[in-house]
């Protein structure tokens, strides 16, 4: 073979060898350049639901709902039924107190209220959003008192504590209280405590006394 042709042949092989001398290294460089241009996808954790803000006074039993908080703490209840939620602030304060009294364990909270259907100060959706941020198992019943008590008796059953704050069943309308006394007995046991809001104070209700008064014959005038 002529010398020039042999030299060209050797040079061609050398050039080809140099191009693939370290194929792993070339592949590594390509991979590095590819990954460097893309940022790693880090999952972003979703934000937990914001807990409702309670005043320091409510947290330590000195706010406008202090009496209610003391009542639920001393009741030893793990389930509570509130009839008439108002603006919802009382429920937030007393459920926080009830959870604290039960060592942070979840408690059951049931509410009967017509909400926006009766032009209430808080809507069902907003109240549910606030109350579910507490460590409670909420059951909200947007019905009248009588219909709501029947629904609670068939879905929840008996509760430990009943607070009646709805003006429909208020103390000024004893007939309304008599009307719901039978339905109240469906969600109450002999160990259930029942209170009614009277002049900004919780007054304990004796259902047996209420029904006895209803069935007692009227006295004749002298």
C-alpha positions as CSV (number, residue, x, y, z in Angstrom):
1,X,0.0,0.0,0.0
2,X,1.4,3.4,-0.9
3,X,2.7,5.4,2.1
4,X,0.4,8.4,1.7
5,X,-2.7,6.1,1.4
6,X,-1.6,4.2,4.5
7,X,-1.1,7.4,6.4
8,X,-4.5,8.7,5.5
9,X,-6.0,5.4,6.6
10,X,-4.3,5.6,10.0
11,X,-5.4,9.2,10.4
12,X,-9.0,8.4,9.6
13,X,-9.1,5.6,12.2
14,X,-7.5,7.8,14.8
15,X,-10.1,10.5,14.3
16,X,-12.9,8.1,14.5
17,X,-11.5,6.6,17.7
18,X,-11.1,10.0,19.3
19,X,-14.8,10.7,18.6
20,X,-16.0,7.7,20.5
21,X,-13.2,7.3,22.9
22,X,-15.5,7.7,26.0
23,X,-19.1,7.2,24.9
24,X,-20.3,7.0,28.6
25,X,-18.8,10.4,29.3
26,X,-20.5,11.9,26.2
27,X,-23.8,10.5,27.3
28,X,-23.3,11.8,30.8
29,X,-22.7,15.3,29.5
30,X,-25.8,15.2,27.5
31,X,-27.8,14.0,30.5
32,X,-26.4,16.7,32.7
33,X,-27.1,19.4,30.2
34,X,-30.7,18.2,29.8
35,X,-31.4,18.0,33.5
36,X,-29.8,21.3,34.3
37,X,-32.3,23.1,32.2
38,X,-35.3,21.7,34.1
39,X,-36.0,22.5,37.8
40,X,-37.0,19.5,39.9
41,X,-40.8,19.3,40.5
42,X,-41.3,19.6,44.3
43,X,-44.9,19.0,45.5
44,X,-46.4,21.9,47.3
45,X,-48.5,20.9,50.3
46,X,-52.0,22.2,50.4
47,X,-52.7,24.8,53.1
48,X,-54.9,23.6,55.9
49,X,-58.3,25.3,56.5
50,X,-57.9,28.4,58.6
51,X,-59.2,28.0,62.1
52,X,-61.8,30.5,63.2
53,X,-60.3,33.3,65.3
54,X,-61.4,33.4,68.9
55,X,-60.7,36.3,71.2
56,X,-58.3,35.7,74.2
57,X,-61.2,36.4,76.5
58,X,-63.3,33.6,74.9
59,X,-60.3,31.2,75.1
60,X,-59.8,31.8,78.8
61,X,-63.4,32.0,79.8
62,X,-63.8,35.8,80.1
63,X,-65.5,36.8,76.9
64,X,-69.2,37.3,76.1
65,X,-69.7,33.5,76.0
66,X,-67.9,32.8,79.2
67,X,-71.0,31.5,81.0
68,X,-71.6,29.1,78.1
69,X,-68.0,27.9,78.1
70,X,-68.2,27.2,81.9
71,X,-71.4,25.3,81.4
72,X,-70.1,23.0,78.7
73,X,-66.8,22.4,80.6
74,X,-68.6,21.4,83.8
75,X,-71.2,19.2,81.9
76,X,-68.8,16.4,81.1
77,X,-70.6,16.2,77.7
78,X,-69.1,14.7,74.5
79,X,-72.1,15.6,72.3
80,X,-74.0,18.8,72.2
81,X,-77.2,20.0,70.5
82,X,-77.6,23.8,70.0
83,X,-81.0,25.0,68.9
84,X,-80.5,28.4,67.3
85,X,-76.8,29.4,66.5
86,X,-77.2,33.2,66.2
87,X,-74.1,34.6,64.5
88,X,-72.2,31.4,65.2
89,X,-69.7,32.9,67.7
90,X,-71.2,31.1,70.7
91,X,-70.8,27.8,68.9
92,X,-67.1,28.4,68.1
93,X,-66.4,29.4,71.7
94,X,-68.2,26.5,73.4
95,X,-66.9,23.8,71.0
96,X,-63.4,25.0,71.6
97,X,-64.0,24.8,75.4
98,X,-65.7,21.4,75.0
99,X,-62.8,19.9,73.0
100,X,-60.3,21.3,75.6
101,X,-62.3,19.8,78.4
102,X,-62.2,16.4,76.6
103,X,-58.4,16.4,76.3
104,X,-58.4,17.5,72.7
105,X,-60.5,14.5,71.6
106,X,-63.1,15.2,68.9
107,X,-66.7,15.8,70.1
108,X,-70.0,15.8,68.3
109,X,-71.8,19.1,67.6
110,X,-75.3,19.3,66.3
111,X,-77.2,22.5,65.4
112,X,-80.7,23.2,64.4
113,X,-81.2,26.5,62.7
114,X,-83.0,27.9,59.6
115,X,-79.9,30.1,58.7
116,X,-80.5,32.2,55.7
117,X,-84.0,30.8,55.1
118,X,-85.1,32.8,58.1
119,X,-82.8,35.8,57.4
120,X,-80.3,34.6,60.0
121,X,-77.0,36.5,60.6
122,X,-74.9,33.7,59.1
123,X,-75.5,31.4,56.2
124,X,-75.4,27.6,56.4
125,X,-72.3,27.4,54.1
126,X,-70.3,30.0,56.1
127,X,-71.2,28.4,59.5
128,X,-70.3,24.9,58.3
129,X,-66.9,26.3,57.0
130,X,-66.2,27.8,60.4
131,X,-67.4,24.9,62.6
132,X,-65.6,22.2,60.7
133,X,-62.3,23.9,61.5
134,X,-62.9,22.9,65.1
135,X,-62.0,19.4,66.3
136,X,-65.7,18.4,66.2
137,X,-68.0,16.2,64.2
138,X,-70.6,18.7,62.9
139,X,-74.2,17.8,62.0
140,X,-76.1,20.9,60.8
141,X,-79.9,20.6,60.4
142,X,-81.4,23.6,58.5
143,X,-85.0,23.0,59.6
144,X,-87.6,24.3,62.0
145,X,-87.2,23.2,65.6
146,X,-89.8,20.5,65.6
147,X,-88.8,19.1,62.2
148,X,-85.1,19.4,63.1
149,X,-85.5,17.5,66.4
150,X,-87.2,14.6,64.6
151,X,-84.4,14.5,62.1
152,X,-81.7,14.5,64.8
153,X,-83.5,11.7,66.6
154,X,-83.4,9.5,63.5
155,X,-79.9,10.3,62.4
156,X,-77.8,11.2,65.5
157,X,-79.9,9.9,68.4
158,X,-79.4,10.9,72.0
159,X,-77.0,13.8,73.0
160,X,-75.5,14.7,76.3
161,X,-76.2,18.4,76.4
162,X,-79.0,20.5,74.8
163,X,-78.9,24.3,74.6
164,X,-82.1,26.1,73.5
165,X,-81.3,29.6,72.3
166,X,-83.8,29.9,69.5
167,X,-86.4,32.7,70.2
168,X,-89.1,30.4,68.6
169,X,-88.8,28.2,71.6
170,X,-87.9,31.0,74.0
171,X,-89.1,31.4,77.6
172,X,-91.6,34.1,76.6
173,X,-93.4,31.5,74.5
174,X,-94.0,28.6,76.9
175,X,-96.5,27.1,74.5
176,X,-93.7,26.6,71.9
177,X,-91.6,24.9,74.5
178,X,-94.5,22.6,75.3
179,X,-94.9,21.8,71.6
180,X,-91.3,20.6,71.3
181,X,-91.1,18.8,74.7
182,X,-92.2,15.5,73.1
183,X,-89.6,15.9,70.3
184,X,-86.9,16.9,72.8
185,X,-87.4,13.6,74.7
186,X,-86.5,11.7,71.6
187,X,-82.9,13.2,71.7
188,X,-82.5,13.2,75.4
189,X,-81.9,10.5,78.0
190,X,-82.2,10.6,81.8
191,X,-78.6,11.8,81.8
192,X,-79.1,14.6,79.3
193,X,-78.9,18.2,80.6
194,X,-81.2,20.7,78.9
195,X,-80.8,24.5,79.3
196,X,-82.7,27.4,77.9
197,X,-81.3,30.9,77.3
198,X,-83.4,33.3,79.5
199,X,-82.4,36.9,79.8
200,X,-78.8,36.1,78.8
201,X,-78.6,33.3,81.4
202,X,-78.8,29.6,81.0
203,X,-81.7,28.1,82.9
204,X,-82.0,24.3,83.3
205,X,-85.2,22.8,82.0
206,X,-87.0,19.8,83.5
207,X,-88.9,18.1,80.7
208,X,-91.0,16.1,83.1
209,X,-92.1,19.2,84.8
210,X,-93.0,20.8,81.5
211,X,-95.1,17.9,80.4
212,X,-96.7,17.6,83.8
213,X,-97.7,21.2,83.6
214,X,-99.3,20.6,80.2
215,X,-101.3,17.6,81.3
216,X,-102.3,19.0,84.7
217,X,-106.0,20.1,84.8
218,X,-106.6,23.8,85.1
219,X,-107.8,25.0,88.5
220,X,-111.3,26.3,88.8
221,X,-111.8,29.8,89.9
222,X,-113.2,30.2,93.4
